[in-house]
């Protein structure tokens, strides 16, 4: 099943941006300055984890103030959270595991969804539902790039977004592999930096991550 133009546009944006900052916001007041730092740093995207009470409002603020930013919701566990996130402006849904019901719900609503997978069986379930892009989580604890290469050799049409344990050192190896369409990471947007309002420091770390992506894309061109 081919992706709809709307979903494919989001997937193309994932690849273009390369590294998707995974953020935890405890206070929605930090949403706008964080979004500003991400935009200025060159990674105009955020996976806002739905594990705090501030997540929904944070997505709304980012989506309204920065309409060109690719804002989505992570750690989505229920269909209600899907609706709340999308109504707030989320353009994609990410989960830590594979829930066929949530996948089906998103597909019917034409929402880009990247469920978390760790096993070949979960990945095959995603393929059966028509997905060709999935999250691999937690990446490093589950065998990292070696496992992706091994499973990917069999599931030839599947591409992965590794998340969990990704950092400035190992992200290069991941992004150079053709099975990877982007990587999710939090090393440049750590919660302590956000809560302390150190957005200049975040912007600097984001710029470093963006430069990694730019260099790899240039080598692959």
C-alpha positions as CSV (number, residue, x, y, z in Angstrom):
1,X,0.0,0.0,0.0
2,X,1.5,3.3,-1.1
3,X,1.6,6.2,1.3
4,X,-0.8,9.0,0.8
5,X,0.7,12.3,-0.5
6,X,0.1,13.8,2.9
7,X,1.9,11.0,4.8
8,X,4.7,10.8,2.2
9,X,5.3,14.6,2.6
10,X,5.9,14.1,6.3
11,X,8.2,11.1,5.7
12,X,10.2,13.1,3.1
13,X,10.6,15.9,5.7
14,X,11.9,13.3,8.3
15,X,14.6,12.4,5.8
16,X,15.4,15.9,4.9
17,X,15.8,17.0,8.6
18,X,17.7,13.8,9.5
19,X,17.7,14.1,13.3
20,X,14.4,14.5,15.0
21,X,14.8,16.1,18.5
22,X,12.8,14.1,21.1
23,X,11.7,16.5,23.8
24,X,10.0,16.3,27.2
25,X,8.4,19.5,28.2
26,X,7.3,19.9,31.8
27,X,6.0,23.5,31.3
28,X,4.3,24.8,28.2
29,X,6.0,28.2,28.7
30,X,9.2,26.6,27.4
31,X,7.6,25.4,24.1
32,X,8.1,28.6,22.1
33,X,11.7,29.4,23.1
34,X,12.6,25.7,22.5
35,X,10.9,25.8,19.1
36,X,12.8,28.9,18.3
37,X,16.1,27.3,19.2
38,X,15.4,24.2,17.1
39,X,14.5,26.4,14.1
40,X,17.5,28.6,14.4
41,X,19.8,25.6,15.0
42,X,18.7,23.9,11.7
43,X,16.5,21.0,13.0
44,X,13.0,22.4,12.5
45,X,11.2,19.4,14.1
46,X,10.2,18.1,17.5
47,X,8.7,14.9,18.8
48,X,7.0,16.1,21.9
49,X,6.5,13.1,24.2
50,X,3.0,12.8,25.5
51,X,4.2,11.8,29.0
52,X,3.7,15.1,30.7
53,X,0.6,17.3,31.2
54,X,2.2,20.1,29.2
55,X,2.6,18.1,26.0
56,X,-0.7,18.9,24.4
57,X,-0.4,22.6,25.0
58,X,3.3,22.6,24.0
59,X,2.4,21.0,20.6
60,X,-0.3,23.7,20.1
61,X,2.1,26.5,20.8
62,X,4.8,25.2,18.6
63,X,2.4,24.4,15.7
64,X,0.7,27.9,15.9
65,X,3.9,30.0,16.3
66,X,6.0,28.0,13.9
67,X,3.8,26.6,11.1
68,X,6.7,25.5,9.0
69,X,8.0,23.3,11.9
70,X,7.4,19.5,11.8
71,X,5.8,19.0,15.2
72,X,4.6,15.6,16.3
73,X,3.7,13.6,19.4
74,X,5.7,10.8,20.9
75,X,4.9,8.1,23.5
76,X,1.3,8.0,22.2
77,X,-0.5,5.2,23.9
78,X,-4.2,5.7,23.1
79,X,-6.5,6.8,20.3
80,X,-7.7,9.7,22.6
81,X,-4.1,10.9,22.7
82,X,-3.9,10.6,18.9
83,X,-6.9,12.9,18.6
84,X,-5.7,15.4,21.2
85,X,-2.2,15.6,19.6
86,X,-3.5,16.0,16.1
87,X,-6.1,18.6,17.2
88,X,-3.3,20.5,18.8
89,X,-1.4,20.5,15.5
90,X,0.7,17.4,15.5
91,X,1.7,16.2,12.0
92,X,2.9,12.8,13.0
93,X,2.4,10.2,15.8
94,X,5.2,8.1,17.3
95,X,4.8,5.3,19.9
96,X,7.3,3.4,21.9
97,X,5.7,0.1,20.9
98,X,3.5,-1.5,18.2
99,X,-0.2,-1.3,18.8
100,X,-2.1,-2.4,15.7
101,X,-5.2,-0.6,16.8
102,X,-3.4,2.8,17.0
103,X,-1.8,2.2,13.7
104,X,-5.1,1.3,12.0
105,X,-6.7,4.4,13.6
106,X,-4.0,6.7,12.3
107,X,-4.1,5.2,8.8
108,X,-7.8,5.6,8.6
109,X,-7.4,9.3,9.5
110,X,-4.5,9.7,7.1
111,X,-2.0,10.5,9.9
112,X,1.7,9.7,9.6
113,X,2.4,7.1,12.3
114,X,5.7,5.5,13.2
115,X,5.1,2.7,15.8
116,X,8.0,1.5,17.9
117,X,9.3,-1.9,16.9
118,X,12.1,-4.1,18.3
119,X,11.4,-7.5,16.8
120,X,10.9,-9.0,13.3
121,X,7.4,-10.0,14.2
122,X,6.4,-6.5,15.2
123,X,7.9,-5.2,12.0
124,X,6.1,-7.7,9.9
125,X,2.9,-6.7,11.6
126,X,3.5,-3.1,10.5
127,X,4.2,-4.2,7.0
128,X,0.9,-6.2,7.0
129,X,-0.9,-2.9,7.9
130,X,0.8,-1.1,5.0
131,X,3.6,0.7,6.8
132,X,7.1,1.0,5.3
133,X,8.7,3.3,7.9
134,X,8.9,2.4,11.6
135,X,10.6,3.4,14.7
136,X,13.3,1.1,16.2
137,X,13.2,1.4,19.9
138,X,15.2,1.3,22.2
139,X,17.8,1.2,19.4
140,X,21.0,0.7,21.3
141,X,19.6,-1.8,23.8
142,X,18.1,-3.8,21.0
143,X,21.3,-4.4,19.1
144,X,21.6,-1.1,17.3
145,X,22.6,-0.9,13.7
146,X,23.8,-4.5,13.5
147,X,20.3,-5.7,14.2
148,X,18.7,-3.2,11.8
149,X,21.1,-4.5,9.1
150,X,20.3,-8.1,9.9
151,X,16.5,-7.7,9.9
152,X,16.5,-5.2,7.1
153,X,18.2,-7.6,4.8
154,X,15.0,-9.7,5.0
155,X,12.5,-6.9,5.3
156,X,13.9,-5.1,2.2
157,X,11.3,-2.4,1.9
158,X,11.2,-1.3,5.5
159,X,13.1,1.8,6.7
160,X,13.9,2.7,10.3
161,X,14.0,5.6,12.7
162,X,16.3,4.4,15.5
163,X,15.6,6.1,18.8
164,X,17.0,5.4,22.3
165,X,20.7,5.6,23.1
166,X,21.4,7.7,20.0
167,X,24.0,10.4,20.5
168,X,26.4,12.7,18.6
169,X,29.0,9.9,18.4
170,X,26.9,7.0,17.0
171,X,24.3,8.9,15.0
172,X,26.8,9.3,12.1
173,X,27.0,5.5,11.6
174,X,23.2,5.2,11.7
175,X,22.5,8.0,9.3
176,X,25.0,6.7,6.7
177,X,23.0,3.4,6.4
178,X,20.4,3.4,3.6
179,X,17.9,1.6,5.9
180,X,17.7,4.7,8.1
181,X,15.4,7.5,7.1
182,X,16.1,9.6,10.2
183,X,17.1,9.2,13.8
184,X,15.4,10.4,17.0
185,X,17.5,11.8,19.8
186,X,17.4,13.9,22.9
187,X,21.1,14.6,23.6
188,X,20.8,18.2,22.2
189,X,17.5,18.9,24.0
190,X,18.0,17.4,27.5
191,X,15.3,18.1,30.0
192,X,17.6,19.8,32.4
193,X,18.7,22.3,29.7
194,X,15.0,23.0,28.9
195,X,13.9,23.4,32.5
196,X,16.9,25.7,33.1
197,X,16.0,27.9,30.1
198,X,19.4,27.3,28.5
199,X,18.1,27.8,25.0
200,X,21.3,29.3,23.6
201,X,23.1,26.1,24.7
202,X,20.4,24.0,23.1
203,X,20.6,26.0,19.9
204,X,24.4,25.4,19.7
205,X,24.0,21.6,20.2
206,X,21.2,21.6,17.6
207,X,23.5,23.3,15.1
208,X,26.2,20.7,15.7
209,X,23.6,18.0,15.0
210,X,22.4,19.8,11.9
211,X,26.0,20.0,10.6
212,X,26.3,16.2,11.0
213,X,23.2,15.7,8.8
214,X,24.4,18.2,6.2
215,X,27.7,16.5,5.9
216,X,26.2,13.1,5.5
217,X,23.6,14.3,2.9
218,X,26.4,16.0,1.0
219,X,28.4,12.7,0.9
220,X,25.3,10.8,-0.2
221,X,24.4,13.2,-3.0
